[in-house]
Amino acid sequence: GAGVSQSPRYKVAKRGQDVALRCDPISGHVSLFWYQQALGQGPEFLTYFQNEAQLDKSGLPSDRFFAERPEGSVSTLKIQRTQQEDSAVYLCASSRQGSGVSGELFFGEGSRLTVL
Amino acid sequence: GQNIDQPTEMTATEGAIVQINCTYQTSGFNGLFWYQQHAGEAPTFLSYNVLDGLEEKGRFSSFLSRSKGYSYLLLKELQMKDSASYLCALTDRGSTLGRLYFGRGTQLTVWP
């Protein structure tokens, strides 16, 4: 597709439910990031993939959070036993290479998770 | 860790100029980004500074002083559509390549 696509756009879950959020990055982009954005805050890093390899998961807040990118394209962020503090917008971003050089990071519109 | 500070809110009128400041403290500064984020939408890239000085791109300019740990985003000839959150972000040499550390964002409101 033309941009980074995320689904669902909105998800309401009851506390304790498991959720899965999908990210379809720009075709050919090697790097994929997940960020969490709480209301009124900047995005916070969760995890990073280079192709199918998860090279950094230091930002995942607990072992309830799990991410995968098995074929190096689509990625899924899974949250088990959701808690109210998990309510946030989950942003996926991709780049052709690590954007630390000069490349842009292209963000999806995010999945807004509300845990009741 | 990284300590990034920017004002929470700013207001300005259409046609005016506004400067959004960002200060940071980090041991391994690599580069500084500005992103624009409209409510409910994806952040979009505005600018990237790695060397000191001013980068101009149309109505938007971004300045960096590495010695002072300071950047600003300058928006000229403000339009209503510029009402958005502006996110300052940096990359750090000691972290995953491409990992961005964001400030909390500055919510800019442009009045007619």
Chai-1 contact restraints between the chains, C-beta under 6 A:
chainA,res_idxA,chainB,res_idxB,connection_type,confidence,min_distance_angstrom,max_distance_angstrom,comment,restraint_id
A,S31,B,G98,contact,1.0,0.0,6.0,A-B,restraint_1
A,Q41,B,R104,contact,1.0,0.0,6.0,A-B,restraint_2
A,G42,B,L87,contact,1.0,0.0,6.0,A-B,restraint_3
A,G42,B,F102,contact,1.0,0.0,6.0,A-B,restraint_4
A,G42,B,G103,contact,1.0,0.0,6.0,A-B,restraint_5
A,G42,B,R104,contact,1.0,0.0,6.0,A-B,restraint_6
A,G42,B,G105,contact,1.0,0.0,6.0,A-B,restraint_7
A,P43,B,F102,contact,1.0,0.0,6.0,A-B,restraint_8
A,F45,B,R99,contact,1.0,0.0,6.0,A-B,restraint_9
A,Y48,B,T96,contact,1.0,0.0,6.0,A-B,restraint_10
A,D56,B,T96,contact,1.0,0.0,6.0,A-B,restraint_11
A,G98,B,L97,contact,1.0,0.0,6.0,A-B,restraint_12
A,G98,B,G98,contact,1.0,0.0,6.0,A-B,restraint_13
A,S99,B,G98,contact,1.0,0.0,6.0,A-B,restraint_14
A,G100,B,N30,contact,1.0,0.0,6.0,A-B,restraint_15
A,G100,B,T91,contact,1.0,0.0,6.0,A-B,restraint_16
A,G100,B,L97,contact,1.0,0.0,6.0,A-B,restraint_17
A,G100,B,G98,contact,1.0,0.0,6.0,A-B,restraint_18
A,E104,B,F45,contact,1.0,0.0,6.0,A-B,restraint_19
A,F107,B,A42,contact,1.0,0.0,6.0,A-B,restraint_20
A,F107,B,P43,contact,1.0,0.0,6.0,A-B,restraint_21
A,G108,B,A42,contact,1.0,0.0,6.0,A-B,restraint_22
A,E109,B,E41,contact,1.0,0.0,6.0,A-B,restraint_23
A,E109,B,A42,contact,1.0,0.0,6.0,A-B,restraint_24
